[in-house]
Amino acid sequence: MRWPWLVSGLLLLMALAQQEPEPSFQTTAEIERRGKKIVVVKTGPDNPPAIIELRDLYGGVITALDAEKKTIRLGEQEFITDKLTRFWQEGKPAQFTDLKVGQQVRLEAAEQNDGSLRAFDVQIGGKREGPSLSRSLFADPPPFRVQITFGEDARAFGAIARVEQIREVNDFVFMTGGTARYIEEEDRLELELKPAPRAVEVQQGKSKAWGSRLDYDNESGDARVAGPIELERSGDKPLQGSAQRMIYNVDDEILRLFGGVRLVQDGRTSTAESAVVREKDRVAYLYGSKDKPVRSQNKDGFVEGTKVLYNLDTSDVVVLEGVKGEFQDP
């Protein structure tokens, strides 16, 4: 009498096992700054895959060229170029025929099994920054987005991210919008960058900001976001804002807004040349000049000053420097 129950139990366990999701593996790249980790994560499927390139760096003046063999010589070192080699000049695509003896070049290359050096990237006019680099390329199709975490305080999202870690020199992260195509026969990720408005999103606490691209420099700890910048903050009195550009600093965990700063909240409109947003303290400092002071106005009147303290929860303002104001009689 127990066998039917045992068989039923086995069938139930098999059914549950079949429902278990397959383990997912997220490709990451990690940078550390003063005990804080900057982690880039591919959150979407493995199509297109993340690509990691390991390159040795070389630089110098071209001493010889072989147009037939497509080789470049720098002093005693010879480099092979082929269909995988990319040539650049002043940030624009170039060709082998653009090379000339006597030109300064920067090469990314890797030693092959036969001991030869294959060049994958040739920059005319470029200079060698360090001995080698590791480059990680990430791309996520909608609705997925590549994610960057800056310590435990802030995150950024975008369609495409590139991480370059130059050994003994510095680490960089770039993020923007766009699409990617994996070329299997070349094991290469072809990126089409589209730094459009709202291509990048930065989140910190209740605040969200959007821009067209993000550039992080690990030496300074600054994540620079190009505009146009749109800002939102949730709460009982939601805030809308805009600026021309923004910087998030990993060390002090604050947002800095620059150029045409505008905050609109609860019937109050405030404008400034720049602002420092301290999300953890729920305040912002607005900065202006004597010629172009900070101005904060609502239905009751306005105040002006060269430095203004702004409460992000209530929209209340306190002029700290250069006070000037005008209010309507009740």
C-alpha positions in Angstrom: 0.0 0.0 0.0 3.0 2.4 0.5 4.4 2.0 -3.1 1.8 4.3 -4.8 2.6 7.1 -2.3 6.3 6.6 -2.8 6.0 6.8 -6.5 3.8 9.9 -6.2 6.4 11.5 -4.0 9.2 10.7 -6.4 7.2 12.2 -9.3 6.6 15.3 -7.2 10.3 15.7 -6.4 11.1 15.2 -10.1 8.6 17.9 -11.1 10.0 20.3 -8.5 13.5 19.6 -9.7 12.5 20.4 -13.3 11.1 23.7 -12.2 14.4 24.8 -10.5 15.9 27.6 -12.6 19.3 27.0 -14.2 22.1 28.8 -12.4 23.0 32.1 -14.0 26.5 33.5 -14.2 27.0 37.2 -14.5 30.2 38.5 -16.1 31.8 41.2 -14.0 34.8 43.5 -13.9 36.0 45.0 -10.6 38.1 48.1 -9.7 39.0 49.2 -6.2 39.5 52.7 -4.8 40.4 53.4 -1.2 38.6 50.3 0.1 35.5 50.9 -2.1 34.7 48.6 -5.0 33.5 49.8 -8.4 31.9 46.7 -10.1 30.6 46.5 -13.6 28.1 43.7 -14.2 26.4 42.3 -17.3 22.9 41.6 -16.2 21.4 40.2 -19.5 21.8 37.0 -21.5 25.1 35.9 -23.0 24.1 37.1 -26.4 26.0 39.2 -27.2 28.7 37.8 -24.9 31.0 39.9 -22.8 34.5 40.1 -24.2 37.8 40.4 -22.3 40.9 41.5 -24.2 44.4 41.2 -22.7 46.9 43.4 -24.6 50.6 44.4 -24.2 51.2 48.1 -24.9 54.0 49.4 -27.1 54.9 52.8 -28.3 57.5 54.6 -30.4 58.5 55.9 -33.8 57.9 53.8 -36.9 61.4 52.8 -38.3 60.2 50.6 -41.2 57.0 49.5 -43.0 56.4 46.6 -45.3 53.3 47.3 -47.4 53.3 43.7 -48.8 53.6 41.8 -45.5 51.6 44.6 -43.7 54.2 44.8 -40.9 55.3 47.7 -38.7 58.7 48.0 -37.2 59.5 50.0 -34.0 63.2 49.8 -33.5 64.1 46.1 -33.2 60.5 45.0 -32.8 58.3 43.9 -35.7 54.5 43.8 -35.5 52.2 41.9 -37.8 48.9 43.5 -38.9 45.9 41.7 -40.4 42.1 42.0 -40.8 41.7 42.1 -37.0 43.9 45.2 -36.7 42.2 48.5 -36.2 43.9 51.7 -37.2 43.1 55.2 -35.7 44.2 58.7 -36.2 42.8 61.6 -34.1 40.0 59.3 -32.9 38.8 58.4 -36.5 39.3 55.1 -38.4 42.4 55.0 -40.5 44.2 52.4 -42.7 47.7 50.8 -43.0 48.4 53.1 -45.9 48.1 56.1 -43.6 51.2 55.0 -41.7 54.5 56.7 -42.4 58.1 56.1 -41.3 58.9 58.6 -38.5 55.4 58.7 -37.1 54.8 58.2 -33.4 52.4 55.3 -32.7 50.8 53.4 -29.9 50.2 49.7 -30.4 48.1 47.1 -28.6 49.6 43.7 -29.4 49.8 40.1 -28.2 52.5 37.5 -28.6 51.4 34.6 -30.8 52.4 30.9 -30.4 55.2 31.3 -32.9 56.7 34.2 -31.0 55.5 36.9 -33.4 53.7 40.1 -32.2 50.3 40.7 -33.7 49.0 44.3 -33.4 45.3 44.6 -32.7 45.1 48.4 -32.3 47.3 51.0 -33.9 46.9 54.7 -32.9 48.8 57.2 -35.1 50.2 59.9 -32.8 49.3 57.9 -29.6 51.7 57.3 -26.7 52.2 54.2 -24.6 50.6 54.7 -21.1 51.9 51.5 -19.4 53.1 48.0 -19.9 49.8 46.3 -20.6 46.0 46.6 -20.3 42.9 44.5 -19.7 39.8 45.6 -21.5 36.3 44.3 -20.7 33.4 45.0 -23.1 29.8 44.7 -21.9 26.5 45.1 -23.8 23.0 44.3 -22.7 19.9 44.4 -25.0 16.6 45.8 -23.7 15.1 45.3 -21.2 18.4 44.5 -19.6 21.1 47.1 -18.7 24.8 46.9 -17.8 25.1 48.0 -14.1 27.9 49.8 -12.4 28.0 49.9 -8.6 30.1 52.6 -6.9 30.7 51.3 -3.4 27.4 50.7 -1.6 26.0 54.2 -2.3 25.3 54.6 -6.0 24.6 52.7 -9.2 24.6 53.5 -12.9 22.9 51.8 -15.8 23.4 51.8 -19.5 23.4 49.6 -22.6 27.1 49.5 -23.2 30.1 49.7 -20.9 33.9 49.4 -21.4 36.4 48.9 -18.6 40.1 49.6 -19.3 42.6 48.7 -16.6 46.1 49.8 -17.5 48.6 48.0 -15.3 50.6 50.3 -12.9 48.8 53.4 -14.3 45.0 53.8 -13.9 41.6 52.3 -14.4 38.8 53.7 -16.5 35.1 52.9 -17.1 33.0 54.3 -19.9 29.2 53.8 -20.3 26.7 55.0 -22.8 23.8 53.8 -25.0 24.0 51.8 -28.2 24.0 48.3 -29.6 26.5 45.5 -30.1 27.1 42.7 -32.5 29.3 39.7 -31.8 31.5 38.6 -34.7 32.2 35.0 -33.9 34.9 34.3 -36.5 36.9 37.2 -35.1 35.8 36.7 -31.4 35.1 40.4 -31.4 32.3 42.7 -30.1 31.5 45.4 -32.6 29.9 48.4 -30.8 27.7 51.1 -32.2 27.7 53.9 -29.6 24.7 56.1 -29.2 25.3 58.8 -26.5 21.7 60.1 -26.6 19.8 61.9 -23.8 18.9 59.4 -21.0 21.4 56.8 -22.3 22.8 56.6 -18.8 21.0 56.5 -15.5 22.6 57.2 -12.1 20.8 56.3 -8.8 21.7 57.5 -5.3 19.2 57.2 -2.5 15.9 58.9 -3.6 17.7 60.7 -6.4 17.9 59.6 -10.1 19.8 61.4 -12.8 20.1 60.8 -16.5 22.8 61.8 -19.0 24.2 60.8 -22.4 27.5 59.1 -21.3 29.5 58.4 -18.2 33.3 58.4 -17.8 34.9 57.2 -14.6 38.5 57.9 -13.7 39.7 55.7 -10.8 42.7 58.1 -10.0 40.3 61.0 -9.2 37.3 58.9 -8.1 35.1 61.1 -10.3 32.3 59.7 -12.5 31.6 62.4 -15.1 28.2 62.4 -16.7 27.7 64.4 -19.9 24.4 66.2 -20.4 21.8 67.1 -20.9 21.2 66.1 -17.3 17.7 65.3 -16.0 17.2 64.9 -12.3 14.3 63.4 -10.3 13.9 62.9 -6.6 11.0 60.9 -5.1 9.2 61.8 -1.8 6.1 63.6 -0.5 7.3 66.6 -2.5 8.8 65.2 -5.7 11.6 67.2 -7.3 12.5 67.7 -11.0 15.7 69.2 -12.1 18.1 69.8 -15.0 21.7 70.8 -15.7 24.3 70.7 -18.4 26.6 68.1 -16.8 27.2 66.2 -13.5 30.0 64.6 -11.5 29.5 61.8 -8.9 32.5 61.4 -6.5 33.1 58.0 -5.0 35.0 59.3 -2.0 32.6 61.9 -0.7 29.5 60.3 -2.2 28.0 63.6 -3.5 26.6 64.7 -6.8 27.8 68.0 -8.4 25.7 69.7 -11.0 27.1 72.3 -13.4 25.7 74.8 -15.9 22.1 76.1 -16.0 21.0 74.2 -12.8 17.3 74.3 -12.4 15.2 72.7 -9.5 11.4 72.6 -9.5 9.6 71.4 -6.4 6.3 72.1 -4.6 5.6 75.3 -6.5 9.2 76.6 -6.0 11.7 77.1 -8.9 15.4 77.6 -8.1 18.1 78.3 -10.6 21.9 78.3 -10.0 25.2 78.1 -11.8 26.2 74.9 -9.9 25.0 72.7 -7.1 26.3 70.1 -4.6 23.7 67.5 -3.8 24.2 65.7 -0.5 21.6 62.9 -0.7 22.5 61.4 2.7 22.0 64.7 4.4 18.9 65.5 2.3 20.2 68.9 1.3 21.8 70.7 -1.6 24.0 73.7 -1.8 23.3 76.0 -4.7 26.0 78.4 -6.0 25.9 81.5 -8.1 27.9 84.7 -8.5 27.3 88.4 -8.0 26.4 88.8 -11.7 24.3 85.7 -11.8 23.1 84.8 -8.3 21.1 81.8 -7.2 17.4 82.7 -7.5 14.6 80.8 -5.7 11.0 81.8 -6.3 7.5 80.7 -5.4 4.1 82.4 -5.3 5.1 84.4 -2.2 8.2 86.1 -3.7 11.8 85.3 -4.3 15.2 85.2 -2.6 18.7 85.6 -4.2 22.2 84.9 -3.0 25.6 83.6 -4.0 25.2 80.5 -1.8 21.9 78.9 -0.8 21.0 75.9 1.3 18.2 73.9 -0.2 16.2 71.2 1.7 15.5 68.3 -0.7 12.5 67.0 1.3 10.6 70.3 1.8 12.1 72.7 -0.9 12.8 75.2 1.9 15.8 77.5 1.3 18.2 79.5 3.4 20.4 82.1 1.8 23.9 81.7 3.3 25.8 84.4 1.4 24.8 87.6 -0.5 21.2 87.6 0.7 18.6 89.6 -1.3 14.8 89.1 -1.5 11.4 90.4 -2.2 8.1 89.0 -0.7 4.5 89.8 -1.2 2.5 91.1 1.8 0.1 88.5 3.2 
